[in-house]
Amino acid sequence: MTTTQSDSNSAPLPQTLPVGRLEGREAFAGLVRQALACAAHEGWPRLVLSDPDFADWPLGERAVVESLQAWAGHGRHIQFMARDFAPLRQLHPRLVQWRTTWSHLVEAHACTGATGADLPSAIWSPGWTLERLDVLRCTLVASNDAERRVALRERLDACWHKGSPSFAATTLGL
């Protein structure tokens, strides 16, 4: 078997995602970047991203949008939940453009009535979760524990069903 140029120069594989308790804004942002890169590499079929406003997520960074671009494809689905999508639209124009391109993979709900911990700041996937327990202090827990994953999914589903469609792919004006 021969090795081609592209085989020997391929990008390094994402590291296994950490589990456990972490703290700090940089740790949070780094873990969001790492999780989305891992989702692309491993082809996670489903993602849920939830936060009151996504203001302090690195979703507008070129590398994050490139990870989402690499992740997007047939059979993939992503849900966004926020109390208000206005900060996301203002702070993350690259993500907004990506959302427009991949609108058929994206659903978004505004959970305007959610307060406090009602709307988790979290990433959910079928095999791994990240949840900020305290948004102000940026205390978070990353886990691949099935019980924690199911509990988070139930809370996210409850918010989803109370919310309404929002963050449209295009905005029509008169």
C-alpha beads as a LAMMPS data file, in Angstrom:
LAMMPS data file: protein, C-alpha beads

174 atoms
173 bonds

1 atom types
1 bond types

-500.0 500.0 xlo xhi
-500.0 500.0 ylo yhi
-500.0 500.0 zlo zhi

Masses

1 110.0

Atoms # bond

1 1 1 0.000 0.000 0.000
2 1 1 1.350 3.414 -0.899
3 1 1 0.849 6.601 1.057
4 1 1 -0.394 9.593 -0.878
5 1 1 0.581 13.184 -0.244
6 1 1 -2.846 13.932 1.258
7 1 1 -2.583 10.950 3.632
8 1 1 0.705 12.081 5.117
9 1 1 -0.331 15.728 5.461
10 1 1 -3.835 15.258 6.854
11 1 1 -4.904 17.356 9.819
12 1 1 -4.505 15.830 13.267
13 1 1 -7.549 14.084 14.641
14 1 1 -9.471 15.871 17.398
15 1 1 -8.544 14.702 20.845
16 1 1 -11.055 12.845 22.969
17 1 1 -13.360 15.367 24.565
18 1 1 -12.705 15.956 28.249
19 1 1 -15.144 15.008 30.960
20 1 1 -15.459 16.493 34.413
21 1 1 -15.844 19.862 36.036
22 1 1 -14.137 22.866 34.448
23 1 1 -14.131 26.564 35.123
24 1 1 -13.494 29.768 33.225
25 1 1 -14.539 31.543 30.052
26 1 1 -11.478 30.396 28.099
27 1 1 -12.091 26.785 29.123
28 1 1 -15.704 27.109 28.004
29 1 1 -14.874 28.716 24.650
30 1 1 -12.120 26.177 24.020
31 1 1 -14.440 23.297 24.778
32 1 1 -17.121 24.650 22.416
33 1 1 -14.492 24.850 19.660
34 1 1 -13.224 21.370 20.446
35 1 1 -16.722 19.853 20.612
36 1 1 -17.762 21.226 17.220
37 1 1 -14.494 20.058 15.647
38 1 1 -15.108 16.616 17.146
39 1 1 -18.703 16.621 15.867
40 1 1 -17.383 17.265 12.367
41 1 1 -14.665 14.633 12.582
42 1 1 -16.889 11.943 14.104
43 1 1 -20.008 12.866 12.121
44 1 1 -22.362 13.345 15.038
45 1 1 -25.873 13.082 13.568
46 1 1 -27.536 15.495 15.977
47 1 1 -26.547 18.559 17.987
48 1 1 -28.427 20.857 20.328
49 1 1 -26.925 24.231 21.244
50 1 1 -28.763 26.118 23.939
51 1 1 -28.046 29.409 25.725
52 1 1 -30.015 32.475 26.778
53 1 1 -28.325 34.587 24.052
54 1 1 -25.032 32.940 22.859
55 1 1 -23.280 36.274 23.485
56 1 1 -20.128 34.702 24.931
57 1 1 -19.918 31.639 22.677
58 1 1 -17.191 31.616 19.974
59 1 1 -19.765 30.876 17.252
60 1 1 -18.614 33.677 14.968
61 1 1 -15.031 32.487 14.769
62 1 1 -13.837 31.242 11.403
63 1 1 -12.623 27.905 12.863
64 1 1 -15.979 27.237 14.542
65 1 1 -17.946 27.940 11.367
66 1 1 -15.485 25.772 9.416
67 1 1 -16.177 22.952 11.893
68 1 1 -19.917 23.397 11.391
69 1 1 -19.386 23.459 7.633
70 1 1 -17.430 20.186 7.834
71 1 1 -20.122 18.703 10.092
72 1 1 -23.060 19.669 7.851
73 1 1 -24.322 17.012 5.508
74 1 1 -26.972 14.433 4.750
75 1 1 -28.725 13.093 7.836
76 1 1 -27.431 15.813 10.167
77 1 1 -29.639 18.013 12.319
78 1 1 -28.932 20.893 14.694
79 1 1 -31.258 22.713 17.063
80 1 1 -30.559 26.162 18.510
81 1 1 -32.455 27.440 21.535
82 1 1 -32.164 30.917 23.024
83 1 1 -34.241 33.353 24.976
84 1 1 -33.253 36.006 22.432
85 1 1 -31.408 35.503 19.122
86 1 1 -30.680 39.234 18.588
87 1 1 -27.217 39.089 20.257
88 1 1 -26.319 36.017 18.205
89 1 1 -27.291 37.788 14.966
90 1 1 -25.236 40.872 15.902
91 1 1 -22.149 39.139 17.290
92 1 1 -21.820 36.089 15.037
93 1 1 -22.422 37.083 11.372
94 1 1 -20.432 34.101 10.067
95 1 1 -22.758 31.736 11.913
96 1 1 -25.795 33.612 10.591
97 1 1 -24.499 33.153 7.033
98 1 1 -23.799 29.461 7.701
99 1 1 -27.331 29.069 9.076
100 1 1 -28.716 30.567 5.850
101 1 1 -26.734 28.146 3.695
102 1 1 -27.657 25.092 5.754
103 1 1 -31.225 26.095 6.681
104 1 1 -32.526 22.613 5.882
105 1 1 -30.426 21.170 8.755
106 1 1 -31.241 23.875 11.308
107 1 1 -34.198 24.411 13.612
108 1 1 -34.295 27.211 16.134
109 1 1 -36.698 28.108 18.908
110 1 1 -36.915 31.188 21.072
111 1 1 -37.806 30.333 24.641
112 1 1 -38.738 33.866 25.665
113 1 1 -40.483 32.802 28.857
114 1 1 -37.500 30.825 30.181
115 1 1 -35.761 32.274 33.211
116 1 1 -32.637 31.317 35.108
117 1 1 -31.796 27.625 34.806
118 1 1 -34.983 26.921 32.803
119 1 1 -32.950 27.338 29.617
120 1 1 -29.651 25.480 29.976
121 1 1 -26.448 26.865 28.532
122 1 1 -25.382 23.607 26.943
123 1 1 -24.274 21.451 24.063
124 1 1 -26.029 18.111 23.747
125 1 1 -25.047 15.269 21.439
126 1 1 -25.926 11.574 21.435
127 1 1 -22.654 10.712 23.166
128 1 1 -21.370 13.781 25.057
129 1 1 -22.704 16.876 26.793
130 1 1 -21.417 20.192 28.026
131 1 1 -23.446 22.269 30.448
132 1 1 -22.605 25.548 32.132
133 1 1 -23.952 25.290 35.641
134 1 1 -23.196 28.928 36.419
135 1 1 -23.068 31.268 33.420
136 1 1 -21.645 34.236 35.360
137 1 1 -18.777 32.280 36.930
138 1 1 -18.552 29.993 33.903
139 1 1 -18.578 26.751 35.864
140 1 1 -19.248 23.824 33.572
141 1 1 -19.527 20.065 33.473
142 1 1 -18.599 17.959 30.470
143 1 1 -19.831 14.395 30.498
144 1 1 -20.348 11.256 28.475
145 1 1 -22.502 9.760 31.248
146 1 1 -25.784 8.426 29.833
147 1 1 -27.833 9.457 32.863
148 1 1 -26.638 13.074 32.721
149 1 1 -27.160 13.104 28.953
150 1 1 -30.766 11.877 29.247
151 1 1 -31.568 14.352 32.035
152 1 1 -30.180 17.263 30.026
153 1 1 -32.056 16.154 26.924
154 1 1 -35.329 16.049 28.878
155 1 1 -34.787 19.621 30.122
156 1 1 -33.887 20.794 26.623
157 1 1 -36.953 19.083 25.147
158 1 1 -39.179 20.772 27.733
159 1 1 -37.782 24.180 26.744
160 1 1 -38.111 23.360 23.058
161 1 1 -41.800 22.536 23.405
162 1 1 -42.468 25.775 25.308
163 1 1 -40.628 27.841 22.704
164 1 1 -41.604 29.003 19.261
165 1 1 -39.778 29.039 15.920
166 1 1 -37.223 31.822 15.643
167 1 1 -33.846 32.753 14.076
168 1 1 -35.158 32.421 10.547
169 1 1 -32.701 31.691 7.744
170 1 1 -33.819 34.828 5.942
171 1 1 -35.681 37.902 7.015
172 1 1 -38.221 39.367 4.665
173 1 1 -38.985 43.029 4.761
174 1 1 -41.432 45.270 3.017

Bonds

1 1 1 2
2 1 2 3
3 1 3 4
4 1 4 5
5 1 5 6
6 1 6 7
7 1 7 8
8 1 8 9
9 1 9 10
10 1 10 11
11 1 11 12
12 1 12 13
13 1 13 14
14 1 14 15
15 1 15 16
16 1 16 17
17 1 17 18
18 1 18 19
19 1 19 20
20 1 20 21
21 1 21 22
22 1 22 23
23 1 23 24
24 1 24 25
25 1 25 26
26 1 26 27
27 1 27 28
28 1 28 29
29 1 29 30
30 1 30 31
31 1 31 32
32 1 32 33
33 1 33 34
34 1 34 35
35 1 35 36
36 1 36 37
37 1 37 38
38 1 38 39
39 1 39 40
40 1 40 41
41 1 41 42
42 1 42 43
43 1 43 44
44 1 44 45
45 1 45 46
46 1 46 47
47 1 47 48
48 1 48 49
49 1 49 50
50 1 50 51
51 1 51 52
52 1 52 53
53 1 53 54
54 1 54 55
55 1 55 56
56 1 56 57
57 1 57 58
58 1 58 59
59 1 59 60
60 1 60 61
61 1 61 62
62 1 62 63
63 1 63 64
64 1 64 65
65 1 65 66
66 1 66 67
67 1 67 68
68 1 68 69
69 1 69 70
70 1 70 71
71 1 71 72
72 1 72 73
73 1 73 74
74 1 74 75
75 1 75 76
76 1 76 77
77 1 77 78
78 1 78 79
79 1 79 80
80 1 80 81
81 1 81 82
82 1 82 83
83 1 83 84
84 1 84 85
85 1 85 86
86 1 86 87
87 1 87 88
88 1 88 89
89 1 89 90
90 1 90 91
91 1 91 92
92 1 92 93
93 1 93 94
94 1 94 95
95 1 95 96
96 1 96 97
97 1 97 98
98 1 98 99
99 1 99 100
100 1 100 101
101 1 101 102
102 1 102 103
103 1 103 104
104 1 104 105
105 1 105 106
106 1 106 107
107 1 107 108
108 1 108 109
109 1 109 110
110 1 110 111
111 1 111 112
112 1 112 113
113 1 113 114
114 1 114 115
115 1 115 116
116 1 116 117
117 1 117 118
118 1 118 119
119 1 119 120
120 1 120 121
121 1 121 122
122 1 122 123
123 1 123 124
124 1 124 125
125 1 125 126
126 1 126 127
127 1 127 128
128 1 128 129
129 1 129 130
130 1 130 131
131 1 131 132
132 1 132 133
133 1 133 134
134 1 134 135
135 1 135 136
136 1 136 137
137 1 137 138
138 1 138 139
139 1 139 140
140 1 140 141
141 1 141 142
142 1 142 143
143 1 143 144
144 1 144 145
145 1 145 146
146 1 146 147
147 1 147 148
148 1 148 149
149 1 149 150
150 1 150 151
151 1 151 152
152 1 152 153
153 1 153 154
154 1 154 155
155 1 155 156
156 1 156 157
157 1 157 158
158 1 158 159
159 1 159 160
160 1 160 161
161 1 161 162
162 1 162 163
163 1 163 164
164 1 164 165
165 1 165 166
166 1 166 167
167 1 167 168
168 1 168 169
169 1 169 170
170 1 170 171
171 1 171 172
172 1 172 173
173 1 173 174
